Structures are given as C-alpha cells and as structure tokens.
Amino acid sequence: MATKRKPLAFDVDRSPPTPVETVARSPVQPQAVERQQVGARVPVSIYRQLKARAALEGVRVQDLVEAAITQYLAAKPQS
C-alpha cells in the first residue's frame, strides 16, 4: 500500500515579491489603458529569445511586444 504524500504548502502572501510584482505594487500606477488581445505565430526560436530577453530585463513578454510595435509604428510613415 502506497503512502500518501503530504501536499506542498506555500503561502503566497509571505513569499518575496518578484521584480514585476514590485513594480506593480509601487504607489504610482499608470493610467489604465483599454487593451485588445492580438495573436501572432512566430518561430519557436524567436519566441524563446523573446522570453529569455524579457526574463533578463525583468519584464513581461507583453511589454516587449508592445514596445516593439510602438517603435515600429512611430518609425513607419503612414501611407
């Protein structure tokens, strides 16, 4: 007869904040912006690079994608 394992206990409220949570908990919050979800398929190698860069910079992939789109739109003249 197998013995039952005790479930892992983890207190989220007592865990140290991640860098993203630290920014999110800061007293100055930017104005809420309405957002629209978009989807794109990219090669796995590019996604891995993007995710690694986001982790190294301590930001979300979403933040990097938004910054890249904003930069692209600012640089391209509208036709």
C-alpha positions as a Markdown table, in Angstrom:
| # | Residue | x | y | z |
|---|---|---|---|---|
| 1 | Met | 0.0 | 0.0 | 0.0 |
| 2 | Ala | 1.5 | 3.4 | -1.1 |
| 3 | Thr | 1.8 | 6.1 | 1.5 |
| 4 | Lys | 0.0 | 9.4 | 0.8 |
| 5 | Arg | 2.2 | 12.4 | 0.2 |
| 6 | Lys | 1.6 | 15.5 | 2.2 |
| 7 | Pro | 0.6 | 18.3 | -0.1 |
| 8 | Leu | 3.0 | 21.2 | -0.5 |
| 9 | Ala | 2.2 | 24.3 | 1.4 |
| 10 | Phe | 3.1 | 27.7 | 0.1 |
| 11 | Asp | 1.9 | 31.0 | 1.5 |
| 12 | Val | 1.7 | 33.4 | -1.4 |
| 13 | Asp | 1.2 | 36.4 | 0.9 |
| 14 | Arg | 4.5 | 35.7 | 2.7 |
| 15 | Ser | 6.6 | 34.9 | -0.4 |
| 16 | Pro | 9.1 | 37.6 | -1.5 |
| 17 | Pro | 7.8 | 39.7 | -4.4 |
| 18 | Thr | 9.1 | 39.2 | -7.9 |
| 19 | Pro | 10.5 | 42.2 | -9.8 |
| 20 | Val | 7.3 | 42.5 | -11.8 |
| 21 | Glu | 5.2 | 42.4 | -8.6 |
| 22 | Thr | 7.5 | 45.0 | -7.0 |
| 23 | Val | 6.7 | 47.4 | -9.9 |
| 24 | Ala | 3.0 | 46.5 | -9.8 |
| 25 | Arg | 2.9 | 47.3 | -6.0 |
| 26 | Ser | 4.5 | 50.7 | -6.4 |
| 27 | Pro | 2.4 | 53.6 | -5.3 |
| 28 | Val | 2.4 | 55.4 | -8.6 |
| 29 | Gln | 0.2 | 53.5 | -11.1 |
| 30 | Pro | -0.1 | 54.5 | -14.7 |
| 31 | Gln | -3.5 | 55.4 | -16.1 |
| 32 | Ala | -5.4 | 52.3 | -17.1 |
| 33 | Val | -5.4 | 51.7 | -20.8 |
| 34 | Glu | -8.0 | 49.7 | -22.7 |
| 35 | Arg | -6.3 | 46.8 | -24.3 |
| 36 | Gln | -7.1 | 44.5 | -27.3 |
| 37 | Gln | -5.7 | 41.0 | -27.5 |
| 38 | Val | -3.8 | 40.1 | -30.7 |
| 39 | Gly | -2.4 | 36.8 | -31.8 |
| 40 | Ala | 0.7 | 36.1 | -33.9 |
| 41 | Arg | 2.6 | 32.9 | -34.8 |
| 42 | Val | 6.3 | 33.3 | -34.7 |
| 43 | Pro | 9.1 | 30.7 | -35.0 |
| 44 | Val | 9.8 | 28.9 | -31.7 |
| 45 | Ser | 13.4 | 30.1 | -31.8 |
| 46 | Ile | 12.3 | 33.7 | -31.9 |
| 47 | Tyr | 9.8 | 33.2 | -29.1 |
| 48 | Arg | 12.5 | 31.6 | -26.9 |
| 49 | Gln | 14.8 | 34.6 | -27.5 |
| 50 | Leu | 12.0 | 37.0 | -26.7 |
| 51 | Lys | 11.1 | 35.1 | -23.5 |
| 52 | Ala | 14.7 | 35.0 | -22.4 |
| 53 | Arg | 15.2 | 38.7 | -23.0 |
| 54 | Ala | 12.1 | 39.5 | -21.0 |
| 55 | Ala | 13.3 | 37.4 | -18.1 |
| 56 | Leu | 16.7 | 39.1 | -18.2 |
| 57 | Glu | 15.2 | 42.5 | -18.2 |
| 58 | Gly | 12.6 | 41.6 | -15.6 |
| 59 | Val | 9.6 | 42.5 | -17.7 |
| 60 | Arg | 6.8 | 40.6 | -19.4 |
| 61 | Val | 6.9 | 39.4 | -23.0 |
| 62 | Gln | 3.8 | 41.5 | -23.5 |
| 63 | Asp | 5.8 | 44.6 | -22.5 |
| 64 | Leu | 8.5 | 43.9 | -25.0 |
| 65 | Val | 6.0 | 43.2 | -27.8 |
| 66 | Glu | 4.1 | 46.4 | -27.1 |
| 67 | Ala | 7.3 | 48.4 | -27.1 |
| 68 | Ala | 8.4 | 46.8 | -30.4 |
| 69 | Ile | 5.0 | 47.6 | -32.0 |
| 70 | Thr | 5.0 | 51.2 | -30.7 |
| 71 | Gln | 8.6 | 51.7 | -32.1 |
| 72 | Tyr | 7.6 | 50.2 | -35.5 |
| 73 | Leu | 4.5 | 52.4 | -35.8 |
| 74 | Ala | 6.5 | 55.5 | -34.8 |
| 75 | Ala | 9.2 | 54.8 | -37.4 |
| 76 | Lys | 6.9 | 54.0 | -40.4 |
| 77 | Pro | 5.2 | 56.8 | -42.4 |
| 78 | Gln | 1.6 | 56.1 | -42.9 |
| 79 | Ser | 0.5 | 55.6 | -46.5 |
